[in-house]
Amino acid sequence: MIIGLDAKRAMANHTGLGNYSRYMVDILATYHQSNNYRLFVPKEKKNSSFDKLLHHNNVRSSFPQSTTMKRFSSLWRTWFIKKDLVRNGIQLYHGLSNELPIGIHKTGIKSVVTIHDLIFLRYPEYYKPIDRKIYNFKFRYACQVADRIVAISECTKRDIMHFYHIPEEKIDVVYQGCDPQYSVRVSESRKSEVRVKYDLPEKFILNVGSIEERKNLMLAVQALKDIPSDVHLVAIGRKTPYVNKIMDYVAENNLGDRVHLIHDLPHKDLPAVYQLATLFVYPSRFEGFGIPIIEAMHSQLPVIAATGSCLEEAGGKDSLYVDPDDVSGMAEAMNRILEDPALREKMIASGNIYLQRFQENILADSMSKVYLKCFEGTESATISQQDIQVEDYRMNWSKRPL
């Protein structure tokens, strides 16, 4: 089968949607080699991570061909890409980042869209009005015209059903994995090098993610007052105006020597930072999934996360969870892990078992099964059960026992 994929984010984004897009292309090309994958990119940029995808024999990229479409690449991606899809013999098109081309349902090409979250509807105060309107139009349209919808968590699936009234039987949950680099043990010399490079403390709690209000780093900062003074907090992520709020609180409470904010940390240094940490906290008020939790568990860290969204799906039943406004609860959870080595080891061991459901082959097979569903009940000489070999892995959070 010839599968087209929206690769705008795979090329342009180095985190978030870009990581997801590159990861899915990589595992599909690896575990389902009988398919050919065409990455449709509106604008070419330098990205070594994207270039690695082209090392697969069954992956190649496609760009706008005419001068006009190169100049108006956003219009090409949204409206005029359909001609290129037909010309390339695309049988199924996957919008990896919440969108599909306008009118794709009229081309005869089957379509799948991945919806990552609907946070802009659940927490509109975190978004500009114009952004909410644009997102709502694009996401709703994609959900309506797609043959299948992929939700990255049961939480996102419920939101799609609630806000867009999409029938449950149209939506499949396919979880995410993370870069294999987080499962590789970093050498002691390399960890020492990274510790010196970023002046990391000897004992610290780690948080990874954009430092913005929704991510709720303040909860972890406030909890610091109630844990041993030799334990620091290191937060790594994109800087936003919320940082000023954090630093004001830090100054007012004499925590300046215990709170370390690092921005623009290279991706290659992150595994070492994870492995130097004592535990990981992710107090976000709402997420579509929570990839940093998976990264932390692969790095052999116990995890504390917030209740209220999908983070229990990412962390499993043996991670600890607190209300996103419960400072004393966060401090208590931190102290439990810091003071109890046996609990720490139990959480890490249970996390390793839980991570098995996020193995690359399982996720690739689950996505390929979604593709196959698009052709159920249709006759095609080129699509058959043999074209997409899938195993019936049950990934439904609400039904699978932990």
C-alpha positions as CSV (number, residue, x, y, z in Angstrom):
1,M,0.0,0.0,0.0
2,I,1.2,3.5,-0.7
3,I,0.6,5.7,2.3
4,G,0.9,9.5,2.4
5,L,1.7,11.3,5.6
6,D,1.5,14.9,6.5
7,A,5.1,15.6,7.4
8,K,5.0,19.3,8.1
9,R,5.7,18.8,11.8
10,A,8.2,16.1,11.2
11,M,10.3,18.5,9.2
12,A,9.7,21.8,11.1
13,N,9.2,20.8,14.8
14,H,12.0,19.5,17.0
15,T,9.7,18.6,19.9
16,G,6.1,17.6,20.5
17,L,4.2,17.0,17.2
18,G,7.5,16.7,15.4
19,N,8.7,13.9,17.6
20,Y,5.4,12.1,17.3
21,S,5.4,12.4,13.5
22,R,9.0,11.2,13.1
23,Y,8.5,8.4,15.6
24,M,5.4,7.0,13.8
25,V,7.0,7.2,10.4
26,D,10.1,5.4,11.7
27,I,8.3,2.5,13.4
28,L,5.8,2.0,10.5
29,A,8.7,1.9,8.0
30,T,10.6,-0.5,10.2
31,Y,7.8,-3.0,11.1
32,H,5.6,-2.7,8.0
33,Q,8.1,-2.7,5.2
34,S,5.7,-3.9,2.5
35,N,4.1,-0.4,2.5
36,N,5.6,2.6,0.8
37,Y,5.5,5.9,2.8
38,R,5.4,9.3,1.1
39,L,6.2,12.2,3.4
40,F,4.5,15.4,2.1
41,V,6.4,18.4,3.3
42,P,5.2,22.0,2.5
43,K,8.6,23.7,3.1
44,E,12.1,22.2,3.3
45,K,14.2,23.0,6.3
46,K,17.4,21.6,7.8
47,N,16.5,18.8,10.2
48,S,18.9,15.8,10.7
49,S,16.2,13.9,12.5
50,F,13.9,14.1,9.5
51,D,16.8,13.1,7.2
52,K,17.2,9.9,9.1
53,L,13.7,8.8,8.1
54,L,14.9,8.8,4.4
55,H,17.4,6.1,5.2
56,H,14.5,3.6,5.1
57,N,14.2,2.2,1.6
58,N,10.4,2.5,1.7
59,V,10.3,6.2,2.7
60,R,10.7,9.3,0.5
61,S,9.7,12.9,0.7
62,S,7.5,15.1,-1.6
63,F,7.5,18.8,-1.8
64,P,5.4,21.4,-3.7
65,Q,6.5,21.4,-7.4
66,S,5.4,24.7,-8.9
67,T,6.9,28.0,-8.0
68,T,3.4,29.3,-6.9
69,M,2.9,26.3,-4.5
70,K,6.4,26.7,-3.1
71,R,5.6,30.3,-2.4
72,F,2.2,29.5,-0.9
73,S,3.1,26.3,0.8
74,S,0.4,26.5,3.5
75,L,-2.2,26.7,0.9
76,W,-0.7,23.7,-0.9
77,R,-0.8,21.7,2.3
78,T,-4.4,22.6,3.1
79,W,-6.0,22.8,-0.4
80,F,-3.9,21.8,-3.4
81,I,-2.0,18.8,-2.1
82,K,-4.8,16.6,-3.3
83,K,-3.6,16.6,-6.9
84,D,-0.1,15.5,-5.7
85,L,-1.7,12.7,-3.6
86,V,-3.6,11.4,-6.6
87,R,-0.6,11.8,-8.9
88,N,1.6,9.7,-6.5
89,G,-1.0,7.0,-6.3
90,I,-1.6,7.5,-2.6
91,Q,-4.2,5.0,-1.3
92,L,-4.4,6.3,2.3
93,Y,-3.4,9.7,3.8
94,H,-2.6,10.2,7.4
95,G,-2.8,13.6,9.0
96,L,-0.3,13.2,11.8
97,S,-1.0,16.5,13.5
98,N,-4.8,17.1,13.9
99,E,-5.4,18.2,10.2
100,L,-6.5,16.9,6.9
101,P,-6.6,18.6,3.5
102,I,-9.9,20.3,2.6
103,G,-11.9,18.0,0.3
104,I,-9.8,14.9,0.7
105,H,-12.9,12.8,1.2
106,K,-13.9,13.6,-2.4
107,T,-10.7,12.2,-3.9
108,G,-11.4,8.5,-3.2
109,I,-8.3,8.4,-1.0
110,K,-8.9,7.0,2.5
111,S,-7.9,9.2,5.4
112,V,-6.8,8.9,9.0
113,V,-6.2,11.8,11.4
114,T,-4.4,11.8,14.7
115,I,-5.9,14.1,17.3
116,H,-3.5,14.8,20.1
117,D,-5.7,16.8,22.4
118,L,-8.5,19.3,22.6
119,I,-7.0,21.4,25.4
120,F,-7.9,24.6,23.6
121,L,-11.6,23.7,24.2
122,R,-11.2,22.3,27.7
123,Y,-9.0,25.2,28.9
124,P,-9.6,28.1,26.5
125,E,-8.0,30.6,28.8
126,Y,-4.6,29.3,27.8
127,Y,-5.1,30.2,24.1
128,K,-5.7,33.3,22.0
129,P,-9.3,33.6,20.6
130,I,-8.1,33.5,17.0
131,D,-6.0,30.4,17.6
132,R,-9.0,28.6,19.3
133,K,-11.2,29.4,16.2
134,I,-8.6,28.1,13.8
135,Y,-7.9,25.0,15.7
136,N,-11.5,24.3,16.2
137,F,-12.3,24.6,12.5
138,K,-9.4,22.4,11.5
139,F,-9.8,19.7,14.1
140,R,-13.6,19.4,13.8
141,Y,-13.4,19.2,10.0
142,A,-10.7,16.5,10.1
143,C,-12.7,14.5,12.6
144,Q,-15.8,14.8,10.4
145,V,-14.3,13.8,7.1
146,A,-11.7,11.2,8.2
147,D,-12.4,7.5,7.7
148,R,-10.8,6.8,11.0
149,I,-9.6,8.9,13.9
150,V,-6.6,8.1,16.1
151,A,-6.6,9.5,19.6
152,I,-3.4,9.3,21.5
153,S,-5.1,8.5,24.8
154,E,-8.5,7.4,26.1
155,C,-8.7,10.9,27.6
156,T,-8.4,12.5,24.1
157,K,-10.9,10.0,22.8
158,R,-13.5,11.0,25.4
159,D,-12.9,14.7,24.5
160,I,-13.4,14.0,20.8
161,M,-16.7,12.3,21.5
162,H,-17.8,15.0,24.0
163,F,-16.9,18.1,22.0
164,Y,-17.4,16.9,18.4
165,H,-20.0,14.3,19.0
166,I,-18.1,11.7,17.0
167,P,-19.3,8.1,17.4
168,E,-17.0,5.9,19.5
169,E,-16.7,3.3,16.9
170,K,-14.9,5.7,14.6
171,I,-12.1,6.4,17.0
172,D,-9.0,4.2,17.8
173,V,-6.6,4.8,20.6
174,V,-3.0,4.3,19.7
175,Y,-0.5,5.3,22.3
176,Q,2.9,6.9,21.7
177,G,6.4,5.7,22.5
178,C,9.6,7.7,22.9
179,D,13.0,7.9,21.3
180,P,15.0,4.7,22.0
181,Q,17.9,6.8,23.3
182,Y,16.1,7.0,26.7
183,S,16.5,3.2,27.2
184,V,20.2,3.3,26.7
185,R,22.4,3.6,29.8
186,V,24.6,6.7,29.7
187,S,28.2,6.2,30.8
188,E,29.4,7.7,34.1
189,S,31.9,9.9,32.2
190,R,29.2,11.3,30.0
191,K,26.9,11.9,32.9
192,S,29.7,13.7,34.7
193,E,30.3,15.8,31.6
194,V,26.7,16.8,31.5
195,R,26.5,17.6,35.2
196,V,29.4,20.0,34.9
197,K,28.1,21.5,31.7
198,Y,24.8,22.5,33.2
199,D,26.0,22.9,36.8
200,L,23.5,20.3,38.0
201,P,23.1,19.6,41.7
202,E,24.1,16.3,43.3
203,K,20.5,15.4,44.2
204,F,17.5,16.8,42.2
205,I,13.9,16.3,41.2
206,L,13.4,16.7,37.4
207,N,10.7,18.2,35.3
208,V,10.7,18.3,31.5
209,G,8.3,20.3,29.4
210,S,7.5,23.9,28.3
211,I,7.6,26.1,31.3
212,E,4.1,27.5,30.9
213,E,1.1,28.0,33.2
214,R,-0.8,24.8,32.1
215,K,2.2,22.7,32.9
216,N,1.9,23.9,36.5
217,L,5.5,23.8,37.5
218,M,4.6,26.1,40.5
219,L,3.2,23.1,42.3
220,A,6.6,21.4,42.4
221,V,8.3,24.6,43.3
222,Q,6.0,25.2,46.2
223,A,6.4,21.7,47.5
224,L,10.2,22.2,47.8
225,K,9.7,24.1,51.1
226,D,8.5,20.8,52.7
227,I,11.2,18.4,51.5
228,P,14.9,18.2,52.6
229,S,17.0,21.2,51.7
230,D,19.6,19.2,50.0
231,V,17.1,18.2,47.3
232,H,16.9,20.6,44.3
233,L,14.4,21.1,41.4
234,V,15.6,21.1,37.8
235,A,13.1,22.2,35.2
236,I,14.0,21.9,31.5
237,G,11.9,23.5,28.8
238,R,10.9,26.4,26.6
239,K,10.7,29.7,28.4
240,T,7.4,31.6,28.5
241,P,6.2,34.6,30.6
242,Y,5.1,32.0,33.2
243,V,8.8,31.8,34.1
244,N,8.6,35.3,35.7
245,K,5.9,34.1,38.0
246,I,8.0,31.1,39.0
247,M,11.1,33.2,39.7
248,D,9.1,35.8,41.7
249,Y,7.9,33.0,44.0
250,V,11.4,31.6,44.2
251,A,12.9,34.9,45.2
252,E,10.1,35.6,47.8
253,N,10.7,32.2,49.4
254,N,14.5,32.1,49.4
255,L,14.6,29.1,47.0
256,G,17.0,30.7,44.5
257,D,19.7,28.2,45.2
258,R,17.4,25.2,44.9
259,V,15.5,25.9,41.7
260,H,17.3,25.6,38.3
261,L,15.6,26.4,35.0
262,I,17.3,25.3,31.8
263,H,16.1,26.5,28.4
264,D,17.2,25.2,24.9
265,L,18.9,22.1,26.2
266,P,20.1,20.0,23.2
267,H,18.1,16.8,22.7
268,K,21.3,14.7,22.9
269,D,22.0,15.8,26.5
270,L,18.6,15.0,27.8
271,P,19.1,11.2,28.5
272,A,22.0,12.0,30.8
273,V,20.0,14.6,32.7
274,Y,17.2,12.1,33.2
275,Q,19.6,9.5,34.5
276,L,21.2,11.9,36.9
277,A,17.9,12.8,38.5
278,T,16.5,11.2,41.7
279,L,12.8,11.3,40.6
280,F,10.6,12.9,38.0
281,V,7.5,15.2,38.5
282,Y,4.9,16.1,35.9
283,P,2.3,18.3,37.6
284,S,0.6,19.4,34.4
285,R,-3.1,20.3,34.7
286,F,-4.0,18.7,31.3
287,E,-2.2,16.8,28.6
288,G,-3.0,14.7,25.5
289,F,-0.7,12.0,26.7
290,G,2.6,12.9,28.5
291,I,5.6,11.6,26.7
292,P,8.1,13.0,29.3
293,I,6.6,10.4,31.7
294,I,7.5,7.6,29.3
295,E,11.0,9.1,28.9
296,A,11.5,9.2,32.6
297,M,10.3,5.6,33.2
298,H,12.7,4.4,30.4
299,S,15.4,6.3,32.3
300,Q,14.6,4.3,35.5
301,L,13.0,7.1,37.4
302,P,10.0,6.9,39.7
303,V,7.2,9.3,38.6
304,I,4.9,11.7,40.3
305,A,2.2,13.2,38.1
306,A,-1.1,15.1,38.4
307,T,-4.6,13.8,38.3
308,G,-7.3,15.1,36.0
309,S,-6.3,14.2,32.4
310,C,-4.5,11.2,30.8
311,L,-1.3,11.1,32.9
312,E,-2.4,7.9,34.7
313,E,-2.5,6.2,31.2
314,A,1.1,7.2,30.6
315,G,2.5,6.4,34.1
316,G,0.4,3.3,35.1
317,K,-1.0,2.4,38.5
318,D,2.3,2.3,40.3
319,S,3.3,5.9,39.7
320,L,2.1,8.4,42.3
321,Y,-0.6,11.0,41.5
322,V,-1.7,14.2,43.2
323,D,-4.3,16.8,42.6
324,P,-2.7,19.7,40.6
325,D,-3.5,22.2,43.3
326,D,-2.4,20.0,46.3
327,V,0.9,21.4,47.5
328,S,1.1,19.2,50.6
329,G,0.1,16.2,48.6
330,M,3.0,16.8,46.2
331,A,5.4,17.3,49.0
332,E,4.2,14.1,50.7
333,A,4.6,12.1,47.5
334,M,8.1,13.5,47.0
335,N,9.1,12.6,50.6
336,R,7.7,9.1,50.3
337,I,10.0,8.3,47.4
338,L,13.0,10.2,48.8
339,E,12.8,8.4,52.2
340,D,11.9,4.9,51.0
341,P,14.5,3.2,48.7
342,A,12.3,0.1,48.6
343,L,9.3,2.1,47.2
344,R,11.6,3.7,44.7
345,E,12.8,0.4,43.4
346,K,9.3,-1.1,43.3
347,M,8.0,1.9,41.3
348,I,10.9,1.5,38.8
349,A,10.4,-2.2,38.4
350,S,6.6,-1.8,37.9
351,G,7.3,0.9,35.4
352,N,9.5,-1.3,33.4
353,I,6.7,-3.9,33.1
354,Y,4.1,-1.2,32.3
355,L,6.3,0.1,29.5
356,Q,5.9,-3.1,27.5
357,R,2.6,-1.8,26.1
358,F,4.6,1.0,24.5
359,Q,6.9,-1.2,22.5
360,E,7.6,0.0,18.9
361,N,6.3,-3.2,17.2
362,I,3.0,-3.1,19.2
363,L,2.4,0.6,18.4
364,A,3.3,0.1,14.7
365,D,0.9,-2.9,14.5
366,S,-1.8,-1.0,16.2
367,M,-1.5,1.9,13.7
368,S,-1.5,-0.5,10.8
369,K,-4.6,-2.1,12.1
370,V,-6.3,1.3,12.0
371,Y,-5.2,1.7,8.3
372,L,-6.7,-1.7,7.5
373,K,-10.0,-0.7,9.1
374,C,-10.4,2.1,6.5
375,F,-10.8,-0.6,3.8
376,E,-13.1,-2.9,5.6
377,G,-16.1,-3.7,3.4
378,T,-14.4,-2.5,0.2
379,E,-13.0,-4.5,-2.7
380,S,-9.5,-3.7,-3.8
381,A,-6.9,-5.6,-5.7
382,T,-4.1,-3.8,-3.8
383,I,-5.4,-4.0,-0.3
384,S,-5.7,-7.3,1.6
385,Q,-5.1,-8.8,5.0
386,Q,-1.6,-9.8,3.8
387,D,-0.7,-6.2,2.9
388,I,-0.9,-5.1,6.5
389,Q,0.2,-7.8,9.0
390,V,-1.3,-6.9,12.4
391,E,-1.6,-8.5,15.7
392,D,-4.7,-7.9,17.9
393,Y,-3.0,-6.0,20.7
394,R,-5.6,-4.5,23.0
395,M,-4.5,-1.1,24.0
396,N,-7.8,0.2,25.4
397,W,-7.1,1.8,28.8
398,S,-10.6,1.5,30.0
399,K,-10.7,-2.2,29.4
400,R,-7.2,-3.5,29.9
401,P,-6.4,-4.4,33.5
402,L,-3.2,-2.9,35.1
